[in-house]
Amino acid sequence: MKIQSEAAIPIAASFKSTFRFGTPDRSNSPNVVVVIRSDDGAVGYGEACPVPAFTSETQKSIVELVEERVAACSPDATLSTGSRCCTT
C-alpha cells in the first residue's frame, strides 16, 4: 500500500457555548481535518485540534507539518537522501 494523496483541510468549528478548560476560554476551534488516500482505495481520516496555550501548535503549523511529512511519503516524492518512505 502506498499513499496516493493527502490533504490537510483547515476548518473553524464554532461552539454553541463557550468551552472552558484550564485557562483558555474557547468559543471556536481552528481544527485541521486530515484525509489520506492509498493506491488501493483505502481512505483514512483524522483530526488535529491545536491549542497553542498548551502545545504551541497552531492550525497553520499542523497544515505545514502534514504537507511536509506526509507529502514526503507520496509515491512521486523522493526524500533528499534519495530513498522513499511509506513504501513496502
C-alpha positions as CSV (number, residue, x, y, z in Angstrom):
1,M,0.0,0.0,0.0
2,K,1.3,3.4,-0.9
3,I,-0.1,6.9,-0.2
4,Q,-1.8,8.2,-3.2
5,S,-2.8,11.7,-1.9
6,E,-3.1,13.7,1.3
7,A,-5.0,16.7,2.3
8,A,-4.8,18.9,5.4
9,I,-8.0,20.9,5.5
10,P,-8.3,23.8,8.0
11,I,-11.7,24.3,9.5
12,A,-13.2,26.6,12.0
13,A,-15.5,24.8,14.4
14,S,-17.8,27.1,16.4
15,F,-19.2,26.0,19.7
16,K,-22.8,26.8,20.8
17,S,-21.5,27.9,24.2
18,T,-18.0,28.8,25.4
19,F,-15.8,25.8,26.2
20,R,-13.6,26.2,29.2
21,F,-10.7,24.1,30.3
22,G,-7.6,25.3,32.2
23,T,-7.1,28.9,31.5
24,P,-8.3,29.2,27.9
25,D,-11.9,30.0,27.1
26,R,-12.9,28.9,23.6
27,S,-15.9,29.8,21.5
28,N,-14.4,28.2,18.4
29,S,-11.7,25.8,17.5
30,P,-9.4,26.1,14.5
31,N,-9.1,22.4,13.7
32,V,-7.5,20.5,10.9
33,V,-9.1,17.6,9.1
34,V,-6.6,15.2,7.5
35,V,-7.5,12.9,4.7
36,I,-5.1,10.3,3.3
37,R,-5.9,8.1,0.3
38,S,-4.0,5.0,-0.6
39,D,-3.4,3.5,-4.0
40,D,-5.6,0.5,-3.2
41,G,-8.6,2.7,-2.5
42,A,-8.4,2.9,1.4
43,V,-9.2,6.3,2.9
44,G,-8.2,7.4,6.3
45,Y,-9.5,10.5,8.2
46,G,-8.0,12.2,11.2
47,E,-8.4,15.5,13.1
48,A,-6.0,17.7,14.9
49,C,-7.2,20.3,17.4
50,P,-4.3,22.6,18.2
51,V,-4.3,24.5,21.5
52,P,-1.4,27.0,21.3
53,A,-1.6,27.7,25.1
54,F,-0.7,24.0,25.8
55,T,1.2,22.7,22.8
56,S,2.5,25.8,20.9
57,E,0.9,24.2,17.8
58,T,-1.3,26.3,15.5
59,Q,-3.7,25.4,12.7
60,K,-1.0,26.7,10.3
61,S,1.8,24.7,11.8
62,I,-0.3,21.5,11.7
63,V,-1.2,22.0,8.0
64,E,2.5,22.7,7.2
65,L,3.6,19.6,9.1
66,V,1.1,17.3,7.3
67,E,2.1,18.8,3.9
68,E,5.8,18.4,4.7
69,R,5.9,15.0,6.3
70,V,3.1,13.1,4.6
71,A,3.8,14.6,1.2
72,A,7.3,13.2,1.5
73,C,5.7,9.7,1.7
74,S,3.7,10.2,-1.5
75,P,4.7,7.8,-4.3
76,D,6.0,10.5,-6.5
77,A,8.1,12.2,-3.8
78,T,11.7,11.4,-3.2
79,L,13.4,12.3,0.0
80,S,16.6,14.3,-0.1
81,T,18.7,11.2,0.6
82,G,17.3,9.6,-2.5
83,S,15.2,7.0,-0.5
84,R,11.5,6.7,-0.4
85,C,9.3,6.4,2.7
86,C,6.0,4.7,3.3
87,T,6.5,2.1,0.6
88,T,6.9,-1.7,1.0
